[in-house]
Amino acid sequence: MRFKVLLFLVANLIAFRLSYAVTHTNDSLAEYRPIPYTQKDRDLLIKLDERTKYLEQLINERTNYLNERIDNLQKQIDDLREDMKWQFGVLFTLIVALFGFIIWDRRTFMKPLEEKVISLNEETKNIKEKVQLNERLLQALRELSLKDEKLREILKQFNLL
């Protein structure tokens, strides 16, 4: 391949020198002398043309090969993107389902707890009422103990005075 490129460059250099010699002579334009074009020059140009066509063909083949690879890579990238879209969709759906489950679980967990708190509040209210009743009863007994000596002794015995 390097040899072909080097040969191509040498042939272009020779063609350039030939054209330069024709257009840039030290003589005036009136003394134009044509440079002889030999069979050897013609054969060289034909070979040069053939090699140029061959190099163009190689470049086209490589370009087509690279284009196919790029197309294949683009298809793989598109497939990966499509897969990622599905995976993110599934992940998002699972996250939403998890939040739904958490909310449902909290509500079902809280309902029995709320009922238990309400029943405990009612029991506490009943107990407070009984305590108040007992305190009023004790207050009545203390007032009665001021008049009844036997009751006073009993209340002192139980440390209620």
Secondary structure, 3 states (H helix, E strand, C coil): CHHHHHHHHHHHHHHHHHHHHHHCCCCCHHHCCCCCCCHHHHHHHHHHHHHHHHHHHHHHHHHHHHHHHHHHHHHHHHHHHHHHHHHHHHHHHHHHHHHHHHHHHHHHHHHHHHHHHHHHHHHHHHHHHHHHHHHHHHHHHHHHHCCCHHHHHHHHHCCCC
